[in-house]
Amino acid sequence: MQYTYIGFMKKMIRLLLFVFVMLPACRNDRAFIQADVIIPSPQQIAYRQMEFIGFIHFSINTFTGKEWGLGDESSELFNPTRLDVEQWCSIARDAGMKQLILTAKHHDGFCLWPSAYTEHSVKNSTWRNGQGDLVREFTDACRKYGLKAGLYLSPWDRNHADYGKPGYVGYYRQQLRELLSNYGKIAEIWFDGANGGYGYYGGTYETRHIDRETYYDWDNTFELVYSLQPDIIIFSDAGPGCRWIGNEQGLAGKTNWSTIKGDSLTIGASSQEYLNCGDPEGDDWIVGECDVSIRPGWFYHQEHDDQVKTLNELKEIYYGSVGRNAVLLLNIPPNKQGLIHETDSARLIQFGAFIRNTFEHNLAGDASASSENILAPKYHPNAMLDQNMNTFWAGRKGLASSSAELWLPDERSFDLIMLGENISFGQRVERFNVEAYINGEWSVVASGTTIGYKRILFTGTVKTTRLRINILKAKADPLISTFGIYTEANLNQNNGNT
Ligand code: FUL
């Protein structure tokens, strides 16, 4: 009798362990996928995780001093005398960029590769007696330095005689075919929204306008792009891979959804405010990309050598882009020699060191987290403290409060808070705050609307032993993968331009 009772109890304990510990632990994360929550593609997740990428504006404008060439510039003008693409790549890599995008063709129509479809290219330049192919050198160097390679092919072409007529679209697609077939894997293609206006257009010197909705027949162009490069991220005002953030200052909205209504967007004619903030009701995942130049212009101009952005300016851009759920695309234009100017390269390396030194170590990494709302041991709030998006805190459905507390082993001082959601299951948080226990009471030290993949908030100096994150409103159960505190690195270097 005694034996049977003990045996029964053991079985019961095993059963309870199985139901309450083993089963939830084995829960497949995919169960978090919900029909009404839009999720990114694996390519878009990988894209978002790059965080910081670079733009290279380099073309005929570098030699004429213009920002927008008219299209009548002689190809011979292109002649970088000390071109070193590996210099661009090594600086970009050392600064922490994961990808570079080159202006294969800007609005003036000059091609940095020997296109078979135009004479307006490097093949008629002085550079390497017309034998060079800068797209080839660029893509090769990117791969050598562990960077992904992207290309910008301006839809507007102020050189081409057929621009504005149906024939040009075929020409544009042939160029896309060349770029996306002959240079290995291309990670991103950039479709600029600037379209139509005055130009050379084969010698006619006139103003040509296009219908932004219909002229390029973008759907078929996108189909062509995907058929040649299935994993590519397509950038434009309307995505579909990533979207323009609506300004060229590198700043995303404080509220920034990665979702948006893609069908309502027109390349070159969308509401900049809408692009800046995204749309919680959006049915397409099109993450924001913040493009900005380290100099006043996109192309190199010697007279701007003393106007390279300061570290403080770059820091603000970083917090306003990566820190607001977007990717930062920072332009570093090479000079006439074909090199990145020493001021730009020094600033970029300094900026990279600032990011690394500030964020490499979560000062709450050894805290113990707790919450009344934990779905299963696997989703314990301690999972927020590592740097891994795939480990995250999840609560039980239906519990009103989603708060978690961090107990630090000793008093810590910080001035930045970093939060993140596991975006594999969509972007969910609509409102949150973070409190710190200071002088015997809880005080709100940061608050906001969206979080997304990464949200960084500046708090001013806070000293505490306890912190609390409160998710106040969410579209679906919040899945928080990051909760970190940091102190801005003091690089103790000259922050100005002189
Ligand atoms: C704009 C262009 O007009 C600029 O010249 C530059 O290329 C920038 C990145 O996009 O729309």
Residues whose N, C-alpha, C, O or C-beta is under 5 A from the ligand:
A	BS01	FUL	E67 D192 G193 A194 W298
